[in-house]
Amino acid sequence: QVQLVESGGGSVQVGGSLRLSCAASGYRYGTNYMAWFRQAPGKEREGVAAIYVGTMGSFYQYYADSVKGRFTISQDNAKNTVYLQMNSLKPEDTAMYYCAAPLLPRVGLGKAYEYNYWGQGTQVTVSS
């Protein structure tokens, strides 16, 4: 059984930073191919960042245009944890943040419906 557990959300002022963590268990690919999504009230769930690890160990990161240069996705395979470092936070980053994993390896960030496993979410609130 796949379980994804997010933590690290909270309230921060504009320009601040947060680091989200997602501890994975039972996922056959460790933390490879995992992604972060977010959903603000009244809006669709949107992809934020994703990881792809190739067969030769090549490592790719994918980001939504709105977070490029501010957010960084990373993984710690020893801890089976994927992180989302969020810097220079803006009010529009306020949302519930979810980590997600696909049933099979996939390239790119994609849409929410392309992911099969989800955590319960962690709230991020950025105030001005």
Solvent accessible surface area in square Angstrom, and as a share of the most:
residue,aa,sasa,rsa
1,Q,189,0.84
2,V,32,0.18
3,Q,98,0.44
4,L,10,0.05
5,V,83,0.48
6,E,7,0.03
7,S,60,0.39
8,G,37,0.35
9,G,30,0.29
10,G,28,0.27
11,S,95,0.62
12,V,28,0.16
13,Q,130,0.58
14,V,75,0.43
15,G,51,0.49
16,G,20,0.20
17,S,57,0.37
18,L,35,0.17
19,R,134,0.49
20,L,0,0.00
21,S,24,0.15
22,C,0,0.00
23,A,50,0.39
24,A,8,0.06
25,S,53,0.34
26,G,57,0.55
27,Y,14,0.05
28,R,192,0.70
29,Y,49,0.19
30,G,20,0.19
31,T,0,0.00
32,N,35,0.18
33,Y,24,0.09
34,M,0,0.00
35,A,0,0.00
36,W,0,0.00
37,F,1,0.00
38,R,14,0.05
39,Q,61,0.27
40,A,24,0.18
41,P,124,0.78
42,G,91,0.87
43,K,141,0.60
44,E,153,0.68
45,R,73,0.27
46,E,78,0.35
47,G,12,0.12
48,V,1,0.00
49,A,0,0.00
50,A,1,0.01
51,I,3,0.01
52,Y,46,0.17
53,V,24,0.14
54,G,12,0.12
55,T,141,0.82
56,M,181,0.81
57,G,51,0.49
58,S,47,0.30
59,F,86,0.36
60,Y,106,0.40
61,Q,75,0.33
62,Y,59,0.22
63,Y,47,0.18
64,A,22,0.17
65,D,118,0.61
66,S,63,0.41
67,V,0,0.00
68,K,118,0.50
69,G,89,0.85
70,R,30,0.11
71,F,5,0.02
72,T,63,0.37
73,I,0,0.00
74,S,45,0.29
75,Q,41,0.18
76,D,42,0.22
77,N,98,0.50
78,A,103,0.80
79,K,137,0.58
80,N,50,0.26
81,T,12,0.07
82,V,0,0.00
83,Y,26,0.10
84,L,0,0.00
85,Q,56,0.25
86,M,0,0.00
87,N,60,0.31
88,S,58,0.38
89,L,1,0.00
90,K,81,0.34
91,P,61,0.39
92,E,121,0.54
93,D,0,0.00
94,T,39,0.23
95,A,2,0.01
96,M,64,0.28
97,Y,0,0.00
98,Y,31,0.12
99,C,0,0.00
100,A,0,0.00
101,A,0,0.00
102,P,3,0.02
103,L,95,0.47
104,L,111,0.55
105,P,59,0.37
106,R,47,0.17
107,V,94,0.54
108,G,17,0.16
109,L,30,0.15
110,G,30,0.29
111,K,131,0.55
112,A,27,0.21
113,Y,181,0.69
114,E,58,0.26
115,Y,9,0.04
116,N,85,0.43
117,Y,62,0.24
118,W,76,0.27
119,G,10,0.10
120,Q,111,0.49
121,G,10,0.10
122,T,17,0.10
123,Q,80,0.35
124,V,0,0.00
125,T,49,0.29
126,V,8,0.04
127,S,54,0.35
128,S,125,0.81
